[in-house]
Amino acid sequence: MYDVIIIGGGPAGMNAGMILGRSRRKVVIFDNGKPRNRWAVAMNGFLSSDGMSPKEFLDKGREELKKYNVDIFNKTVASATYSKGAFVVNDTEGTVHRSRKLILATGLRDILPDLEGFEEMYGKSIHHCPYCDGWESKDMAIAVYGQDRKGIGQALAMKNWSDKVTLYTDGTSKLNRKDLELLSRNEVEVCTKAIARLQGKEGRLQRIILQDGEEREQQAMFFSTGTVQQCDLGEQLGCEFTSKGIIKTRRLQQSNIPGLYVAGDADRDVQLVIVAAAEGAKAGVAINMELQKEERK
Ligand SMILES: Cc1cc2nc3c(=O)[nH]c(=O)nc-3n(C[C@H](O)[C@H](O)[C@H](O)COP(=O)(O)OP(=O)(O)OC[C@H]3O[C@@H](n4cnc5c(N)ncnc54)[C@H](O)[C@@H]3O)c2cc1C
């Protein structure tokens, strides 16, 4: 019986593991190696580690956890339930693990635009988060990708980083008169034509080629297409979700299920590595305090 099972070994899960390991708790982390930012060349906006590669950051975290005797299993968790006073976790190899408390730190997955040429530039000159990659794209000719009305907010936001912003709705025309006036007032260009493909070199976007043959010079792209949970364990356990598919938590990362905590992108807050790590730390402290109360004689 573990004190705590943590599912997800990204920044949220590992920082929870660090606090709990340092609190001398018996902890295991399960991770199947798909951190959300694995496409990115750099992890920006984390004080002291700004610009470090995401892999280097996670490798360093794993190394640091060794001295606190936190087990890390490179395995996928297939199911999780609460039964007879314990969380019961099954990995995909059929092994059953039990714990007193459980942390879900399983993160989100981005719904990626279906565009030819996208994959080789994703994480290098195509991004979704201006706080992560806006600085590196400053003053560039920025394309914002969002079908229907999804890209309006992102396009307006990108004016913070560049004067040259164009919103591409890729063949959809749901922008109304007010939207168009707002975008025009803020000097955002709009292109509603369908995109044929993206063209670039060594990961750097150079132009967007439209289906009618027009070629438009662009140097960076930001997209706004939504996210989904990386796995369905939150649903299996009966967590409450927001209308956007994010798990609802309270101040110290508690979910609506007693003993179950959720940290990182999977629950509601700013989606940055430093915030995910902080939420993991909060969950770790809250769980340790809960265990202390249960153990007090
Ligand atoms: C392209 C890109 C670039 C980004 N750049 C930045 C940046 O520069 N700065 C920044 O602060 N943020 C950046 N982000 C956001 C950042 O990636 C997230 O905020 C952060 O990774 C959230 O951490 P997390 O621990 O919640 O989830 P994740 O890092 O996604 O980790 C979740 C882990 O859980 C594992 N997992 C999921 N389900 C299971 C299961 N059933 N069994 C076992 N393991 C499971 C996954 O394999 C994964 O390793 C970027 C995101 C993207 C997509």
The ligand as an SDF file (V2000), in Angstrom:
LIG
                    3D

 53 58  0  0  0  0  0  0  0  0999 V2000
    4.1600   23.0490  -27.8670 C   0  0  0  0  0  0  0  0  0  0  0  0
    4.0060   23.5050  -26.4250 C   0  0  0  0  0  0  0  0  0  0  0  0
    4.9150   24.3920  -25.8940 C   0  0  0  0  0  0  0  0  0  0  0  0
    4.7920   24.8120  -24.5790 C   0  0  0  0  0  0  0  0  0  0  0  0
    5.7040   25.6950  -24.1000 N   0  0  0  0  0  0  0  0  0  0  0  0
    5.6430   26.0830  -22.8250 C   0  0  0  0  0  0  0  0  0  0  0  0
    6.6060   27.0130  -22.3230 C   0  0  0  0  0  0  0  0  0  0  0  0
    7.5000   27.4670  -23.0420 O   0  0  0  0  0  0  0  0  0  0  0  0
    6.4980   27.3830  -21.0240 N   0  0  0  0  0  0  0  0  0  0  0  0
    5.5030   26.9100  -20.2000 C   0  0  0  0  0  0  0  0  0  0  0  0
    5.4820   27.2790  -19.0320 O   0  0  0  0  0  0  0  0  0  0  0  0
    4.5720   26.0600  -20.6610 N   0  0  0  0  0  0  0  0  0  0  0  0
    4.6190   25.6190  -21.9520 C   0  0  0  0  0  0  0  0  0  0  0  0
    3.6690   24.7610  -22.4300 N   0  0  0  0  0  0  0  0  0  0  0  0
    2.6090   24.2880  -21.5160 C   0  0  0  0  0  0  0  0  0  0  0  0
    3.1290   23.1110  -20.6690 C   0  0  0  0  0  0  0  0  0  0  0  0
    3.4910   22.0630  -21.5360 O   0  0  0  0  0  0  0  0  0  0  0  0
    2.0960   22.6200  -19.6690 C   0  0  0  0  0  0  0  0  0  0  0  0
    1.5710   23.6910  -18.9100 O   0  0  0  0  0  0  0  0  0  0  0  0
    2.7180   21.6060  -18.7090 C   0  0  0  0  0  0  0  0  0  0  0  0
    3.3320   20.5540  -19.4240 O   0  0  0  0  0  0  0  0  0  0  0  0
    1.6480   21.0270  -17.7740 C   0  0  0  0  0  0  0  0  0  0  0  0
    2.2600   20.1000  -16.9290 O   0  0  0  0  0  0  0  0  0  0  0  0
    1.4390   18.8330  -16.3970 P   0  0  0  0  0  0  0  0  0  0  0  0
    2.3650   18.1320  -15.4450 O   0  0  0  0  0  0  0  0  0  0  0  0
    0.0990   19.2320  -15.9290 O   0  0  0  0  0  0  0  0  0  0  0  0
    1.1700   17.9280  -17.7050 O   0  0  0  0  0  0  0  0  0  0  0  0
    2.1760   17.2510  -18.7300 P   0  0  0  0  0  0  0  0  0  0  0  0
    3.4650   17.9450  -18.7700 O   0  0  0  0  0  0  0  0  0  0  0  0
    1.4160   17.0930  -19.9900 O   0  0  0  0  0  0  0  0  0  0  0  0
    2.4450   15.8310  -18.0890 O   0  0  0  0  0  0  0  0  0  0  0  0
    1.4270   14.8620  -17.9590 C   0  0  0  0  0  0  0  0  0  0  0  0
    2.0990   13.4950  -17.9460 C   0  0  0  0  0  0  0  0  0  0  0  0
    1.1130   12.4980  -17.6270 O   0  0  0  0  0  0  0  0  0  0  0  0
    1.3540   11.3450  -18.4070 C   0  0  0  0  0  0  0  0  0  0  0  0
    0.0990   10.5800  -18.4740 N   0  0  0  0  0  0  0  0  0  0  0  0
   -1.1100   10.9770  -18.9370 C   0  0  0  0  0  0  0  0  0  0  0  0
   -2.0240   10.0060  -18.8180 N   0  0  0  0  0  0  0  0  0  0  0  0
   -1.3420    8.9400  -18.2660 C   0  0  0  0  0  0  0  0  0  0  0  0
   -1.7500    7.6300  -17.8800 C   0  0  0  0  0  0  0  0  0  0  0  0
   -3.0000    7.1970  -18.0260 N   0  0  0  0  0  0  0  0  0  0  0  0
   -0.7970    6.7970  -17.3590 N   0  0  0  0  0  0  0  0  0  0  0  0
    0.5010    7.2030  -17.1940 C   0  0  0  0  0  0  0  0  0  0  0  0
    0.9110    8.4580  -17.5180 N   0  0  0  0  0  0  0  0  0  0  0  0
   -0.0030    9.3120  -18.0470 C   0  0  0  0  0  0  0  0  0  0  0  0
    1.8330   11.9010  -19.7580 C   0  0  0  0  0  0  0  0  0  0  0  0
    2.5890   10.9660  -20.4680 O   0  0  0  0  0  0  0  0  0  0  0  0
    2.6660   13.1120  -19.3110 C   0  0  0  0  0  0  0  0  0  0  0  0
    4.0360   12.7870  -19.1880 O   0  0  0  0  0  0  0  0  0  0  0  0
    3.7360   24.3350  -23.7590 C   0  0  0  0  0  0  0  0  0  0  0  0
    2.8040   23.4400  -24.2950 C   0  0  0  0  0  0  0  0  0  0  0  0
    2.9200   23.0250  -25.6150 C   0  0  0  0  0  0  0  0  0  0  0  0
    1.8990   22.0750  -26.1920 C   0  0  0  0  0  0  0  0  0  0  0  0
  1  2  1  0
  2  3  1  0
  2 52  2  0
  3  4  2  0
  4  5  1  0
  4 50  1  0
  5  6  2  0
  6  7  1  0
  6 13  1  0
  7  8  2  0
  7  9  1  0
  9 10  1  0
 10 11  2  0
 10 12  1  0
 12 13  2  0
 13 14  1  0
 14 15  1  0
 14 50  1  0
 15 16  1  0
 16 17  1  0
 16 18  1  0
 18 19  1  0
 18 20  1  0
 20 21  1  0
 20 22  1  0
 22 23  1  0
 23 24  1  0
 24 25  2  0
 24 26  1  0
 24 27  1  0
 27 28  1  0
 28 29  2  0
 28 30  1  0
 28 31  1  0
 31 32  1  0
 32 33  1  0
 33 34  1  0
 33 48  1  0
 34 35  1  0
 35 36  1  0
 35 46  1  0
 36 37  1  0
 36 45  1  0
 37 38  2  0
 38 39  1  0
 39 40  1  0
 39 45  2  0
 40 41  1  0
 40 42  2  0
 42 43  1  0
 43 44  2  0
 44 45  1  0
 46 47  1  0
 46 48  1  0
 48 49  1  0
 50 51  2  0
 51 52  1  0
 52 53  1  0
M  END
$$$$
